[in-house]
Amino acid sequence: MIIEMRTYRTKPGKRSEFLEVFRTKSIPAHHEVGMKILGPFLSVEDPDVFFFMRGFPDLASREPMKAKFYEGSLWKEELEAVLMPMLDKYDVVLVEDSENRVRW
């Protein structure tokens, strides 16, 4: 399994609003294209930061699955315009579960 370890910093005071849309619309859309989501996990030290992991079966499936999500109508016509303005920045670290221990 290939996992993106994602850290998001929202603009001040926007974390709850971002997460409401993320939980209700973005996560189900990720699942529809086969991506697994673990989280979100809220920072206890910073009210504008959260973390989540996004999983793919293997490296070869990562780009096509991401393309299906980001080129889809939900992202293009709704989520991008709502979510991106609430973000200050995000970071992604790509890791591999080489022993296939992750079970979501």
Phi and psi restraints in degrees (value plus and minus 20) as a CYANA .aco file:
   2 ILE   PHI    -124.2   -84.2
   2 ILE   PSI     112.7   152.7
   3 ILE   PHI    -146.8  -106.8
   3 ILE   PSI     110.9   150.9
   4 GLU   PHI    -113.8   -73.8
   4 GLU   PSI     101.6   141.6
   5 MET   PHI    -113.1   -73.1
   5 MET   PSI      90.1   130.1
   6 ARG   PHI    -131.9   -91.9
   6 ARG   PSI     112.4   152.4
   7 THR   PHI    -137.8   -97.8
   7 THR   PSI     104.6   144.6
   8 TYR   PHI    -138.2   -98.2
   8 TYR   PSI     116.1   156.1
   9 ARG   PHI    -137.0   -97.0
   9 ARG   PSI      97.1   137.1
  10 THR   PHI    -105.7   -65.7
  10 THR   PSI     145.0   185.0
  11 LYS   PHI     -84.2   -44.2
  11 LYS   PSI     132.6   172.6
  12 PRO   PHI     -69.4   -29.4
  12 PRO   PSI     108.8   148.8
  13 GLY   PHI      58.2    98.2
  13 GLY   PSI     -15.3    24.7
  14 LYS   PHI    -121.1   -81.1
  14 LYS   PSI     -22.6    17.4
  15 ARG   PHI     -78.9   -38.9
  15 ARG   PSI     -68.0   -28.0
  16 SER   PHI     -81.2   -41.2
  16 SER   PSI     -63.9   -23.9
  17 GLU   PHI     -84.0   -44.0
  17 GLU   PSI     -64.8   -24.8
  18 PHE   PHI     -79.3   -39.3
  18 PHE   PSI     -67.7   -27.7
  19 LEU   PHI     -85.8   -45.8
  19 LEU   PSI     -51.4   -11.4
  20 GLU   PHI     -81.6   -41.6
  20 GLU   PSI     -66.7   -26.7
  21 VAL   PHI     -89.2   -49.2
  21 VAL   PSI     -61.6   -21.6
  22 PHE   PHI     -78.6   -38.6
  22 PHE   PSI     -67.4   -27.4
  23 ARG   PHI     -88.5   -48.5
  23 ARG   PSI     -61.8   -21.8
  24 THR   PHI    -104.7   -64.7
  24 THR   PSI     -48.2    -8.2
  25 LYS   PHI    -141.0  -101.0
  25 LYS   PSI     -65.2   -25.2
  26 SER   PHI     -92.9   -52.9
  26 SER   PSI     -67.0   -27.0
  27 ILE   PHI     -80.4   -40.4
  27 ILE   PSI     -67.7   -27.7
  28 PRO   PHI     -79.1   -39.1
  28 PRO   PSI     -56.7   -16.7
  29 ALA   PHI     -88.1   -48.1
  29 ALA   PSI     -56.7   -16.7
  30 HIS   PHI     -81.7   -41.7
  30 HIS   PSI     -65.5   -25.5
  31 HIS   PHI     -82.0   -42.0
  31 HIS   PSI     -56.1   -16.1
  32 GLU   PHI     -80.7   -40.7
  32 GLU   PSI     -52.2   -12.2
  33 VAL   PHI    -116.0   -76.0
  33 VAL   PSI     -15.0    25.0
  34 GLY   PHI      76.9   116.9
  34 GLY   PSI     -17.2    22.8
  35 MET   PHI    -101.6   -61.6
  35 MET   PSI     121.2   161.2
  36 LYS   PHI    -117.6   -77.6
  36 LYS   PSI     121.7   161.7
  37 ILE   PHI    -142.8  -102.8
  37 ILE   PSI     110.6   150.6
  38 LEU   PHI    -140.2  -100.2
  38 LEU   PSI     100.8   140.8
  39 GLY   PHI     100.7   140.7
  39 GLY   PSI    -188.3  -148.3
  40 PRO   PHI    -100.2   -60.2
  40 PRO   PSI     135.6   175.6
  41 PHE   PHI    -135.2   -95.2
  41 PHE   PSI     107.4   147.4
  42 LEU   PHI    -111.3   -71.3
  42 LEU   PSI     114.2   154.2
  43 SER   PHI     -86.5   -46.5
  43 SER   PSI     113.5   153.5
  44 VAL   PHI    -108.5   -68.5
  44 VAL   PSI     -29.9    10.1
  45 GLU   PHI    -119.1   -79.1
  45 GLU   PSI     -40.4    -0.4
  46 ASP   PHI    -160.2  -120.2
  46 ASP   PSI      96.4   136.4
  47 PRO   PHI     -89.6   -49.6
  47 PRO   PSI     -23.9    16.1
  48 ASP   PHI    -131.2   -91.2
  48 ASP   PSI     -11.4    28.6
  49 VAL   PHI    -139.7   -99.7
  49 VAL   PSI     121.4   161.4
  50 PHE   PHI    -166.9  -126.9
  50 PHE   PSI     146.1   186.1
  51 PHE   PHI    -151.1  -111.1
  51 PHE   PSI     131.6   171.6
  52 PHE   PHI    -176.2  -136.2
  52 PHE   PSI     144.3   184.3
  53 MET   PHI    -137.6   -97.6
  53 MET   PSI     118.5   158.5
  54 ARG   PHI    -141.1  -101.1
  54 ARG   PSI     101.9   141.9
  55 GLY   PHI    -130.0   -90.0
  55 GLY   PSI     127.6   167.6
  56 PHE   PHI    -150.3  -110.3
  56 PHE   PSI     128.6   168.6
  57 PRO   PHI     -78.5   -38.5
  57 PRO   PSI     -58.2   -18.2
  58 ASP   PHI    -181.8  -141.8
  58 ASP   PSI     152.9   192.9
  59 LEU   PHI     -84.9   -44.9
  59 LEU   PSI     -57.8   -17.8
  60 ALA   PHI     -83.5   -43.5
  60 ALA   PSI     -49.0    -9.0
  61 SER   PHI    -106.3   -66.3
  61 SER   PSI     -34.0     6.0
  62 ARG   PHI     -80.4   -40.4
  62 ARG   PSI     -76.3   -36.3
  63 GLU   PHI     -83.7   -43.7
  63 GLU   PSI     -65.8   -25.8
  64 PRO   PHI     -81.1   -41.1
  64 PRO   PSI     -57.6   -17.6
  65 MET   PHI     -89.0   -49.0
  65 MET   PSI     -62.4   -22.4
  66 LYS   PHI     -82.1   -42.1
  66 LYS   PSI     -62.5   -22.5
  67 ALA   PHI     -81.1   -41.1
  67 ALA   PSI     -62.4   -22.4
  68 LYS   PHI     -80.4   -40.4
  68 LYS   PSI     -60.0   -20.0
  69 PHE   PHI     -90.7   -50.7
  69 PHE   PSI     -74.5   -34.5
  70 TYR   PHI     -94.0   -54.0
  70 TYR   PSI     -38.7     1.3
  71 GLU   PHI    -117.2   -77.2
  71 GLU   PSI     -21.7    18.3
  72 GLY   PHI     -96.6   -56.6
  72 GLY   PSI     141.8   181.8
  73 SER   PHI     -85.7   -45.7
  73 SER   PSI     -55.5   -15.5
  74 LEU   PHI     -80.4   -40.4
  74 LEU   PSI     -67.3   -27.3
  75 TRP   PHI     -87.4   -47.4
  75 TRP   PSI     -71.2   -31.2
  76 LYS   PHI     -85.2   -45.2
  76 LYS   PSI     -59.4   -19.4
  77 GLU   PHI    -116.4   -76.4
  77 GLU   PSI     -34.2     5.8
  78 GLU   PHI    -157.8  -117.8
  78 GLU   PSI     -82.4   -42.4
  79 LEU   PHI     -86.5   -46.5
  79 LEU   PSI     -60.9   -20.9
  80 GLU   PHI     -78.0   -38.0
  80 GLU   PSI     -66.0   -26.0
  81 ALA   PHI     -89.8   -49.8
  81 ALA   PSI     -44.9    -4.9
  82 VAL   PHI    -108.6   -68.6
  82 VAL   PSI     -67.8   -27.8
  83 LEU   PHI    -100.6   -60.6
  83 LEU   PSI     -64.4   -24.4
  84 MET   PHI     -79.8   -39.8
  84 MET   PSI     -59.4   -19.4
  85 PRO   PHI     -85.3   -45.3
  85 PRO   PSI     -39.0     1.0
  86 MET   PHI    -104.1   -64.1
  86 MET   PSI     -33.6     6.4
  87 LEU   PHI    -109.3   -69.3
  87 LEU   PSI     118.3   158.3
  88 ASP   PHI    -108.9   -68.9
  88 ASP   PSI     -66.6   -26.6
  89 LYS   PHI    -185.6  -145.6
  89 LYS   PSI     146.1   186.1
  90 TYR   PHI    -168.2  -128.2
  90 TYR   PSI     133.3   173.3
  91 ASP   PHI    -150.2  -110.2
  91 ASP   PSI     127.1   167.1
  92 VAL   PHI    -151.2  -111.2
  92 VAL   PSI     110.7   150.7
  93 VAL   PHI    -138.5   -98.5
  93 VAL   PSI     107.1   147.1
  94 LEU   PHI    -116.6   -76.6
  94 LEU   PSI     105.0   145.0
  95 VAL   PHI    -150.2  -110.2
  95 VAL   PSI     145.4   185.4
  96 GLU   PHI    -143.7  -103.7
  96 GLU   PSI     115.1   155.1
  97 ASP   PHI    -110.3   -70.3
  97 ASP   PSI      61.1   101.1
  98 SER   PHI     -87.7   -47.7
  98 SER   PSI     -39.5     0.5
  99 GLU   PHI    -123.4   -83.4
  99 GLU   PSI     -12.6    27.4
 100 ASN   PHI      33.1    73.1
 100 ASN   PSI      27.8    67.8
 101 ARG   PHI    -111.8   -71.8
 101 ARG   PSI     -39.7     0.3
 102 VAL   PHI     -95.1   -55.1
 102 VAL   PSI     106.6   146.6
 103 ARG   PHI    -150.3  -110.3
 103 ARG   PSI      89.8   129.8
